[in-house]
């Protein structure tokens, strides 16, 4: 099999809509990456009536300035590792500390509760992939610098074919990642205003989403579901299975 791409970076998001954590390797299970989106803050007043009850950067971009970190690398055997969140002011609170929930409730202005799951609080599919060549194209089209982290992917990849958006052609195919992991690419990633937000400042650049909407049918990157488990590492090759 010929190589399609290599993995440049891996990110996990311990708390939905907070800052991601760069890791060198991650354990891919049938429920996605261990540790990814394990926690989420839920809008209490709409939890039983809305299909998207999460408290996210859509409501308050400042959510992105909260930076979780793992006490140690989560694995299938040790998935429930402690998580500490650094607040925008520099404080450090354990994820279950009531003071953290209170702080975010005050930011939002409505009651919240913290949801914990072993399977991940995903918007859509288990795994998201985003290409460095696609990023370069979007920077050119929007005439602006874009931090790749704005796309909040799990796997940032560098396709061998340098054409932007070449990964769109992988929809419907199964990819082998590294030694044993396999994912089935299900669809292109439909985007929202979250891609406008700088991960370090939470400031918006509306040109990013405007460009994706105008030139790419509101899609950038691809989604996949897990077919076979395995450890995924930075530098791993991606091939058609």
Number of C-alpha atoms within 10 A of each C-alpha: 8 9 13 19 21 22 22 17 19 22 22 24 24 27 28 25 26 24 25 25 16 14 13 13 16 24 20 26 19 16 17 24 28 25 28 29 24 22 24 24 21 19 21 15 13 13 14 10 8 10 8 13 17 24 22 21 18 15 12 14 21 22 24 25 20 22 22 22 21 16 10 12 18 18 17 13 7 11 15 18 13 14 19 19 23 19 17 15 8 10 10 15 16 15 20 16 11 12 12 18 17 14 12 19 17 12 13 17 9 11 15 23 18 18 14 16 13 16 18 22 20 14 10 13 18 22 22 21 22 26 27 17 20 22 20 14 14 24 17 13 14 17 12 12 13 21 15 18 18 19 24 21 24 25 21 24 26 21 23 14 13 13 12 17 24 16 23 17 12 18 16 12 14 19 21 22 24 19 14 13 20 25 24 21 25 16 19 22 21 16 17 16 16 23 23 22 25 20 25 16 12 18 12 15 17 14 18 24 23 16 18 20 16 10 12 14 12 16 19 26 22 24 24 25 20 22 17 15 19 18 17 23 21 18 17 19 21 24 17 16 14
